[in-house]
């Protein structure tokens, strides 16, 4: 039994983590350790299962608000508090996984059930939405490749979620929803794309509906140990956000600065040296590109231009000592 700040037990990222500096987008624990109560059962032969009840606070990403007309088409975008409705965390996330560890590698299958609860609106005749429930599912595989060099391996992960983006995109996307986390700020020229779990749609009659965002991610990486103390990882990922039809704006940046269906592709490579135990010195290069779907938007840095994509290169040097 696990209790306390020990990290999410759902996360295939715990067991299938890619050795990179948080520039890729793939299923993971969202924003790090969280309070939880978990039980793991081992059945022999490398097979185990975990059930976990977790604090949901660190697993929620943003909330956006739109106004919609009588036909259900988005007409205006406002701040998340514009509808006078606050999101609260009354229920914990329910998380489970299955793992198989063998000499050839490992397999993992996991899922999470999340809830979104909203406080009572304080503005006029607006009616707050009821509770909404989301989910995420993820799978991963790690194949050991000793025929390349001892310790080398290949990994692949995929995830899909509804209203649970932190479980799908991992911690690479900033919780503010307008950048690429430690990877920089890809997408800012597209008007600060959001990764909101929930979009509050305020209808013409004053009724607020909570629409959950769909998300998807897939990633793959090859890790090679050149020597026992020198290793490299080469990886790529693709992640996408899909808002409910009608809520994703099709106009220019004057009517849409955030809420657009989009995808982010990233590719990276690094070289890490471990001169002594628990000390890593590494350098990494990352390229990311964000693309919006539908019509182009006005370039956030130059309103005279329109664009459908934004990209960036990032290089890092990292020294890490574990204790």
PyMOL commands that set and color helices and strands:
alter all, ss='L'
color gray80, all
select helices_A, chain A and resi 12-15+57-59+165-169+181-183+188-190
alter helices_A, ss='H'
color red, helices_A
select strands_A, chain A and resi 2-5+35-44+47-54+63-68+74-78+87-88+93-102+105-118+132-144+153-162+198-202+208-212+214-227+230-242+262-273+279-292+297-299+302-307+309-321
alter strands_A, ss='S'
color yellow, strands_A
deselect
rebuild
show_as cartoon
